[in-house]
């Protein structure tokens, strides 16, 4: 089962900005379009406010829409004005877009990167026009409480159920599930009885929904009735066939909200309900069913697996393996205790090797990764084996392969084939230049292998392409790269600015934002040493 628990925009063109200051805020520049004599082009002129100048060693990048013509370009701030735009033969000509640059005080004590959202209209061929700064356009609407309300209303009117898909742009199994199932026309009939709501878990508007349905790993599918009560949930992506089976069976499933009293159930049924409730992230509700199963004898089947998930122990894992419980259900709890319990390490090693001959290529990649975690001395060989078998699963259809590319690059890199990892990520970036995920992966790759300047470039782009929680994760990576580059002042200023701009969500919202803010504080207080 593929599950994301890891660290899941405007311009992403800055490469090495100067010191980031949290306060005081630097005023924005004046941006003017000065048409040429013939009016067929215009020069973008950026005038810093009094007492300030455009940073000379940081890029200045613009991305504009000139009527029907999209246009983008980049130069160093020192060469501004140095951006010349072609102008369509159209008047009035609406202009809108974004400018990214850094503005410094004349004493260079404070420099601040900024993104200025611009709009204006060119009415004549000769007159210059000042582009007004405007509030940034809101991002595409992400599903939130209002969307759920609309979905519930539709469900009530049509007799359908609602399926909430909690995912993130940076989450490989989320992308894989979207390509193979949710957005595949061949599977459209599967969703005819459902109202699908796709929830971007990094958008702050999703936080109440994530908290309400206790969502922590991605992807998570939560099926609810027309009142919003949980019917069932699936955490992770076990593959197209198994997920389709789960969706197809929803009509026949007794909703979790209608669980029978535990005292009315036999041990097997009590164990099944305990397991369902645990997988639904409801451990408190699961415990009476697990207690009921325990009352009636030795735990077996679902009850045994429920105990392993509730409180992983070496005894429980050994019993689950002996009973033939699916490896994926107890692999990760076992891996987490393998270092401390040699018996579990040996058992898990045997089970992983036994499972490999029957595993498909995607699962085999995960199994080889787990083997490498168990066997650090032979880890490189396991990573390479995982990379080769996972590469064999690629279809050549980039949309369907997208969910595998980041993990594949990780396997190649950990197996010592760093250039192959770069090739994979470069191909992904060519296909999806605005996906912060692959910039983040490339930054981590380069940072781990000493290419700090390249890491800085991609980490900064990841921050500019990110938003919400994924921007916070990318910011920590950018700050780490700055520290490693010996630019501690910039790293500290970046962290201070980020902490100032991102308040903690309310304590009653069970979301991860606080963890990412805490990670920035730890990085600030215990920074890494500069790279040798």
ROZAMAR-154542 format. One line per 2 residues: number of its first residue (from 1); for each residue y negated, x, z negated of C-alpha. Coordinates in Angstrom, 2 decimals. Example, Ala and Ser with C-alpha at 12.3 -4.5 7.8 and 13.67 -1.06 7.14 Angstrom:
# residues 2
1 = 4.50:12.30:-7.80 | 1.06:13.67:-7.14
//
This chain:
# residues 532
1 = 0.00:0.00:0.00 | -3.39:1.37:0.97
3 = -6.08:0.88:-1.68 | -9.57:2.38:-2.01
5 = -10.66:3.37:-5.49 | -12.82:6.34:-4.40
7 = -16.51:7.12:-4.59 | -15.93:1.68:0.14
9 = -29.63:2.37:6.66 | -32.14:3.34:8.82
11 = -32.44:6.88:10.12 | -30.08:9.74:9.35
13 = -31.84:12.61:11.06 | -33.32:14.76:8.28
15 = -31.53:18.06:7.82 | -33.15:20.01:4.96
17 = -36.05:18.31:3.22 | -38.28:20.03:0.66
19 = -38.49:19.17:-3.03 | -38.02:15.48:-3.81
21 = -40.42:14.16:-6.41 | -39.90:11.07:-8.48
23 = -43.58:10.67:-9.35 | -46.35:10.35:-8.49
25 = -45.63:8.52:-5.23 | -47.04:10.23:-2.13
27 = -49.18:7.89:0.02 | -47.80:7.12:3.48
29 = -49.38:8.71:6.58 | -51.37:6.99:9.31
31 = -49.33:6.64:12.50 | -51.11:6.25:15.82
33 = -49.89:5.82:19.39 | -52.31:7.49:21.80
35 = -51.59:6.46:25.44 | -51.84:9.02:28.24
37 = -54.50:8.70:30.94 | -52.19:6.73:33.21
39 = -50.79:4.67:30.36 | -47.21:5.49:31.29
41 = -46.56:7.43:28.06 | -48.03:7.83:24.59
43 = -48.11:10.53:21.93 | -47.08:9.65:18.41
45 = -49.73:11.11:16.10 | -48.96:11.36:12.38
47 = -51.95:11.95:10.09 | -51.21:12.76:6.47
49 = -53.41:11.21:3.77 | -56.24:13.34:2.29
51 = -54.93:16.20:0.18 | -51.53:16.08:1.89
53 = -49.80:17.40:4.99 | -46.64:16.71:6.96
55 = -43.92:19.06:5.71 | -43.58:21.90:8.19
57 = -39.92:22.71:7.56 | -38.49:19.20:7.52
59 = -37.66:17.07:10.54 | -39.86:14.22:11.64
61 = -37.79:11.52:13.31 | -38.73:8.23:14.92
63 = -36.68:5.32:16.14 | -38.74:2.65:17.87
65 = -38.37:-0.41:20.03 | -41.01:-0.42:22.80
67 = -40.78:-3.94:24.13 | -37.38:-3.97:25.84
69 = -36.99:-0.18:25.63 | -35.26:1.50:22.65
71 = -36.48:5.04:21.99 | -35.72:7.73:19.43
73 = -36.61:11.39:19.04 | -36.84:14.16:16.46
75 = -39.01:17.22:15.96 | -40.06:19.49:13.11
77 = -43.04:18.32:11.13 | -44.84:21.56:12.05
79 = -44.91:20.51:15.71 | -46.38:17.04:15.11
81 = -47.91:15.54:17.12 | -45.04:16.43:19.38
83 = -43.32:13.16:20.16 | -44.14:11.64:23.52
85 = -42.87:8.14:24.32 | -42.44:6.57:27.75
87 = -44.22:3.20:27.91 | -42.83:0.33:29.97
89 = -45.25:-1.34:32.38 | -45.74:-4.31:30.10
91 = -48.87:-5.51:28.26 | -49.06:-6.64:25.56
93 = -46.29:-4.25:24.46 | -44.83:-4.94:20.98
95 = -43.80:-1.81:19.07 | -41.61:-1.71:15.96
97 = -39.27:0.71:14.25 | -38.95:3.42:11.64
99 = -40.42:6.86:11.02 | -38.68:9.35:8.72
101 = -40.54:12.44:7.51 | -41.63:14.39:4.45
103 = -45.19:14.46:3.11 | -46.37:17.25:0.78
105 = -49.44:17.81:-1.37 | -51.61:20.61:0.02
107 = -50.62:22.85:-2.89 | -46.94:22.19:-1.97
109 = -46.11:21.29:-5.57 | -44.77:17.89:-4.57
111 = -43.01:16.93:-1.34 | -41.48:13.55:-0.81
113 = -39.22:12.31:1.99 | -40.03:8.79:3.11
115 = -39.10:6.15:5.62 | -42.00:4.16:7.02
117 = -41.32:0.89:8.78 | -43.87:0.32:11.55
119 = -45.09:-2.39:13.86 | -47.97:-2.92:16.25
121 = -48.98:-4.09:19.73 | -50.34:-2.02:22.63
123 = -52.78:-4.29:24.47 | -54.26:-1.86:26.98
125 = -53.29:1.24:28.94 | -55.96:3.46:27.38
127 = -56.73:2.45:23.82 | -54.92:4.07:20.92
129 = -53.26:1.75:18.45 | -52.53:2.28:14.78
131 = -49.04:1.17:13.81 | -49.12:-0.79:10.58
133 = -46.71:-0.01:7.79 | -44.58:-3.01:6.93
135 = -41.95:-3.81:4.34 | -38.50:-2.80:5.57
137 = -36.54:-5.53:7.25 | -33.86:-6.89:4.94
139 = -30.34:-5.77:5.77 | -27.99:-8.14:7.52
141 = -27.13:-10.87:5.09 | -24.15:-9.92:2.99
143 = -21.94:-12.64:1.53 | -23.16:-13.61:-1.94
145 = -23.14:-16.60:-4.24 | -25.01:-18.80:-1.78
147 = -22.47:-17.96:0.92 | -19.64:-18.82:-1.46
149 = -21.33:-22.11:-2.27 | -21.55:-22.90:1.43
151 = -17.90:-21.93:1.90 | -16.83:-24.11:-1.03
153 = -18.80:-27.03:0.39 | -17.07:-26.57:3.73
155 = -13.71:-26.33:1.96 | -14.40:-29.59:0.13
157 = -15.41:-31.33:3.34 | -12.47:-30.10:5.41
159 = -9.64:-29.77:2.88 | -9.39:-26.04:3.54
161 = -9.21:-23.15:1.12 | -11.56:-20.18:0.85
163 = -10.47:-16.58:1.38 | -12.81:-13.94:-0.03
165 = -12.43:-10.51:1.57 | -13.93:-7.83:-0.71
167 = -14.35:-4.63:1.30 | -16.63:-1.69:2.06
169 = -17.70:0.18:5.18 | -16.40:3.45:3.71
171 = -12.98:2.02:2.80 | -10.29:3.04:5.33
173 = -7.74:0.31:4.47 | -10.55:-2.27:4.63
175 = -11.35:-1.16:8.17 | -7.67:-1.10:9.03
177 = -7.10:-4.63:7.77 | -10.18:-5.88:9.63
179 = -8.97:-4.37:12.92 | -5.30:-5.30:12.60
181 = -5.64:-8.75:11.06 | -8.97:-10.31:10.09
183 = -10.72:-9.72:13.43 | -7.68:-9.64:15.69
185 = -7.72:-12.62:18.11 | -3.93:-12.62:18.09
187 = -4.01:-13.57:14.39 | -6.71:-16.25:14.63
189 = -4.24:-19.10:14.03 | -3.44:-17.63:10.61
191 = -6.96:-18.46:9.41 | -7.27:-22.00:10.76
193 = -6.78:-23.54:7.32 | -9.13:-21.09:5.60
195 = -12.85:-20.46:5.27 | -13.24:-16.67:5.41
197 = -16.07:-15.03:3.44 | -16.45:-11.27:3.94
199 = -18.09:-9.62:0.93 | -19.77:-6.22:1.27
201 = -19.02:-4.78:-2.16 | -21.79:-2.17:-1.95
203 = -24.56:-4.71:-1.46 | -26.04:-5.62:-4.86
205 = -25.97:-9.30:-3.90 | -22.17:-9.08:-4.13
207 = -22.17:-7.99:-7.79 | -21.92:-11.49:-9.34
209 = -18.95:-12.29:-7.10 | -17.21:-9.00:-7.91
211 = -17.73:-9.62:-11.60 | -16.65:-13.27:-11.41
213 = -13.37:-12.39:-9.69 | -12.79:-9.03:-11.48
215 = -12.67:-7.00:-8.27 | -12.33:-3.24:-8.71
217 = -10.22:-1.86:-5.84 | -10.68:-2.43:-2.14
219 = -9.70:-4.28:-0.12 | -9.07:-7.27:-2.35
221 = -8.33:-10.70:-0.91 | -8.97:-13.60:-3.29
223 = -7.91:-17.09:-2.24 | -9.72:-19.86:-4.10
225 = -9.68:-23.64:-3.97 | -12.66:-25.84:-3.19
227 = -13.83:-25.53:-6.80 | -13.74:-21.72:-6.72
229 = -10.62:-21.46:-8.93 | -8.27:-18.62:-8.03
231 = -5.12:-19.55:-6.14 | -3.84:-16.02:-5.62
233 = -5.04:-12.51:-4.82 | -3.83:-9.45:-2.98
235 = -5.14:-6.02:-3.98 | -4.85:-3.26:-1.38
237 = -3.53:-3.45:2.16 | 0.26:-3.34:2.32
239 = 0.19:-3.64:6.12 | -0.35:-6.31:8.74
241 = 3.00:-8.07:8.41 | 3.09:-8.30:4.62
243 = -0.56:-9.36:4.40 | -0.03:-12.03:7.07
245 = 2.98:-13.30:5.13 | 0.88:-13.51:1.97
247 = -1.87:-15.46:3.76 | 0.65:-17.74:5.44
249 = 2.26:-18.61:2.11 | -0.96:-19.63:0.34
251 = -0.43:-23.34:0.98 | 2.87:-23.25:-0.90
253 = 1.66:-21.17:-3.84 | 0.94:-22.74:-7.20
255 = -2.63:-21.71:-8.04 | -3.07:-19.22:-10.84
257 = -5.42:-21.72:-12.41 | -2.47:-24.15:-12.69
259 = -0.01:-21.79:-14.40 | 2.53:-23.74:-16.51
261 = 2.66:-23.07:-20.26 | 4.75:-19.93:-20.89
263 = 7.02:-21.68:-23.43 | 8.28:-24.00:-20.68
265 = 9.57:-21.14:-18.50 | 12.77:-19.15:-18.34
267 = 12.55:-15.31:-18.48 | 12.54:-14.84:-14.71
269 = 9.76:-17.38:-14.12 | 7.75:-16.04:-17.06
271 = 8.06:-12.53:-15.60 | 6.91:-13.73:-12.20
273 = 3.82:-15.37:-13.70 | 3.10:-12.26:-15.78
275 = 3.26:-10.11:-12.65 | 1.04:-12.47:-10.63
277 = -1.59:-12.60:-13.35 | -1.57:-8.82:-13.82
279 = -2.05:-8.33:-10.08 | -4.91:-10.81:-10.32
281 = -6.58:-8.53:-12.88 | -5.99:-11.02:-15.70
283 = -4.09:-8.96:-18.31 | -5.06:-11.23:-21.19
285 = -3.68:-14.30:-19.42 | -0.54:-12.37:-18.40
287 = 0.42:-11.23:-21.89 | 1.83:-14.57:-23.20
289 = 4.12:-14.76:-20.14 | 5.29:-11.20:-20.69
291 = 5.87:-11.96:-24.37 | 7.89:-15.03:-23.36
293 = 10.08:-12.93:-21.08 | 10.62:-10.37:-23.88
295 = 11.66:-13.07:-26.32 | 14.62:-13.99:-24.15
297 = 16.28:-10.62:-23.69 | 16.04:-7.37:-21.75
299 = 13.31:-7.29:-19.13 | 14.41:-7.29:-15.51
301 = 12.88:-8.03:-12.12 | 9.24:-9.11:-12.11
303 = 9.04:-8.99:-15.89 | 10.10:-5.34:-15.92
305 = 7.56:-4.48:-13.25 | 4.89:-6.44:-15.12
307 = 5.54:-4.34:-18.22 | 5.21:-1.14:-16.17
309 = 1.87:-2.30:-14.77 | 0.62:-3.53:-18.15
311 = 1.59:-0.43:-20.15 | 3.10:2.34:-18.01
313 = 5.72:4.31:-19.93 | 8.36:6.78:-18.89
315 = 11.06:4.36:-20.04 | 9.60:1.50:-18.03
317 = 9.21:3.60:-14.90 | 12.78:4.86:-15.20
319 = 14.02:1.28:-15.58 | 11.93:0.07:-12.64
321 = 13.34:2.82:-10.43 | 16.89:2.12:-11.58
323 = 16.48:-1.56:-10.73 | 15.21:-0.75:-7.27
325 = 11.62:-1.99:-7.76 | 9.47:-1.13:-4.70
327 = 8.18:2.42:-4.98 | 4.64:1.35:-4.10
329 = 4.48:-0.84:-7.20 | 5.00:2.01:-9.65
331 = 4.16:5.15:-7.63 | 0.59:5.59:-8.86
333 = 1.25:4.91:-12.58 | 4.11:7.39:-12.37
335 = 1.97:9.98:-10.60 | -0.71:9.67:-13.27
337 = 1.77:10.69:-16.01 | 3.82:13.21:-13.99
339 = 2.03:16.28:-15.37 | 2.66:15.25:-18.95
341 = 6.22:13.94:-18.55 | 8.58:16.26:-16.62
343 = 11.23:13.54:-16.47 | 8.85:11.25:-14.58
345 = 7.85:14.11:-12.27 | 11.46:14.80:-11.35
347 = 12.24:11.09:-10.89 | 9.20:10.53:-8.70
349 = 9.96:13.59:-6.58 | 13.49:12.28:-5.91
351 = 12.27:8.78:-5.08 | 9.55:10.01:-2.73
353 = 11.97:12.19:-0.79 | 14.52:9.38:-0.64
355 = 11.91:6.96:0.71 | 10.66:9.23:3.50
357 = 13.48:8.70:6.04 | 12.89:4.93:6.11
359 = 9.09:5.03:5.85 | 6.87:4.24:8.81
361 = 4.35:6.88:9.84 | 1.46:5.41:7.83
363 = 3.47:5.09:4.61 | 4.95:8.56:5.17
365 = 1.43:10.01:5.16 | 0.91:8.53:1.69
367 = 4.29:9.76:0.49 | 3.66:13.33:1.65
369 = 0.25:13.20:-0.05 | 1.93:12.16:-3.32
371 = 4.53:14.92:-2.92 | 1.72:17.45:-2.53
373 = 0.19:16.21:-5.78 | 3.53:16.76:-7.52
375 = 4.14:20.18:-6.01 | 0.93:22.25:-5.88
377 = 2.79:25.40:-4.78 | 4.20:23.66:-1.73
379 = 1.28:21.29:-1.35 | -0.07:22.72:1.90
381 = 3.25:22.15:3.64 | 3.40:18.56:2.41
383 = -0.18:17.89:3.51 | 0.57:19.31:6.96
385 = 3.72:17.20:7.26 | 1.71:14.14:6.27
387 = -1.00:14.95:8.82 | 1.50:15.38:11.64
389 = 3.34:12.16:10.93 | 0.14:10.15:10.43
391 = -1.31:11.57:13.66 | 1.76:10.24:15.45
393 = 0.77:6.73:14.32 | -2.60:6.78:16.10
395 = -2.75:4.29:18.94 | -5.64:5.71:20.95
397 = -7.61:2.53:20.21 | -10.43:3.88:18.05
399 = -11.11:0.54:16.39 | -7.51:0.23:15.22
401 = -7.26:3.93:14.36 | -10.54:4.04:12.46
403 = -8.99:3.30:9.08 | -6.72:6.35:9.35
405 = -9.22:9.01:10.47 | -10.78:10.00:7.16
407 = -7.42:10.34:5.40 | -5.99:12.20:8.39
409 = -8.86:14.70:8.22 | -8.20:15.16:4.51
411 = -4.54:15.91:5.14 | -5.34:18.44:7.88
413 = -7.95:20.17:5.71 | -5.73:20.39:2.63
415 = -2.97:21.71:4.84 | -5.26:24.56:5.89
417 = -6.14:23.20:9.33 | -9.88:22.87:8.72
419 = -10.87:23.03:12.39 | -8.51:20.14:13.15
421 = -10.10:18.16:10.33 | -13.52:18.86:11.83
423 = -12.30:17.73:15.23 | -11.09:14.43:13.81
425 = -14.36:13.78:11.98 | -16.50:14.85:14.94
427 = -14.66:12.34:17.10 | -15.25:9.64:14.50
429 = -18.94:10.52:14.28 | -19.27:10.39:18.05
431 = -17.86:6.86:18.00 | -19.69:5.68:14.86
433 = -22.79:7.87:14.34 | -24.26:5.38:11.86
435 = -21.19:5.15:9.62 | -22.07:7.00:6.44
437 = -18.37:7.32:5.61 | -17.65:10.01:8.17
439 = -20.86:11.90:7.35 | -19.79:11.84:3.70
441 = -16.30:13.05:4.59 | -17.72:15.84:6.75
443 = -20.13:16.90:3.99 | -17.29:17.11:1.48
445 = -15.15:19.07:3.93 | -17.88:21.62:4.58
447 = -18.82:21.90:0.91 | -15.20:22.56:-0.03
449 = -15.03:25.32:2.57 | -18.32:27.08:1.91
451 = -20.41:25.77:4.83 | -23.18:24.59:2.53
453 = -25.92:24.12:5.14 | -23.70:21.89:7.28
455 = -22.70:20.00:4.15 | -26.38:19.44:3.35
457 = -27.01:18.04:6.81 | -24.21:15.50:6.66
459 = -24.76:14.57:3.01 | -28.40:13.77:3.69
461 = -27.47:11.63:6.68 | -24.88:9.82:4.54
463 = -27.61:8.96:2.05 | -29.94:7.68:4.75
465 = -27.21:5.59:6.34 | -25.94:4.28:3.02
467 = -27.12:1.52:0.72 | -26.27:0.18:-2.70
469 = -23.38:1.89:-4.43 | -22.33:3.92:-1.39
471 = -25.81:5.48:-1.28 | -25.45:6.46:-4.94
473 = -22.13:8.18:-4.23 | -23.59:9.99:-1.25
475 = -26.62:11.02:-3.30 | -24.35:12.74:-5.81
477 = -22.76:14.67:-2.94 | -26.18:15.63:-1.53
479 = -27.35:16.80:-4.97 | -24.16:18.85:-5.39
481 = -24.77:20.48:-2.02 | -28.36:21.28:-3.00
483 = -27.16:22.93:-6.20 | -24.58:24.91:-4.25
485 = -27.33:26.01:-1.85 | -29.35:27.38:-4.76
487 = -31.95:24.60:-4.50 | -31.65:23.31:-8.05
489 = -35.24:22.05:-8.25 | -34.67:19.80:-5.23
491 = -31.37:18.57:-6.63 | -32.96:17.71:-9.97
493 = -35.86:15.93:-8.28 | -33.48:13.97:-6.04
495 = -31.42:12.86:-9.04 | -34.53:11.92:-11.03
497 = -35.89:9.90:-8.13 | -32.56:8.10:-7.62
499 = -32.19:7.27:-11.31 | -35.73:5.94:-11.39
501 = -35.24:3.75:-8.32 | -31.87:2.29:-9.30
503 = -31.84:0.30:-12.54 | -28.56:-0.38:-14.22
505 = -27.07:-3.80:-13.54 | -26.74:-6.16:-16.51
507 = -23.95:-5.29:-18.92 | -22.23:-8.60:-18.26
509 = -21.64:-7.68:-14.61 | -18.36:-5.78:-14.24
511 = -19.41:-3.51:-11.36 | -19.27:0.24:-10.76
513 = -22.96:0.98:-10.31 | -23.25:2.25:-13.87
515 = -20.46:4.75:-13.26 | -22.22:6.18:-10.24
517 = -25.48:6.48:-12.16 | -23.58:8.18:-15.00
519 = -22.10:10.63:-12.49 | -25.61:11.60:-11.42
521 = -26.60:12.17:-15.05 | -23.54:14.39:-15.59
523 = -24.37:16.33:-12.43 | -27.96:16.77:-13.63
525 = -26.90:17.96:-17.09 | -24.01:20.16:-15.96
527 = -24.85:21.32:-12.43 | -22.51:23.45:-10.31
529 = -23.38:27.08:-9.76 | -24.81:28.24:-6.42
531 = -22.22:29.21:-3.83 | -21.54:32.97:-3.71
//
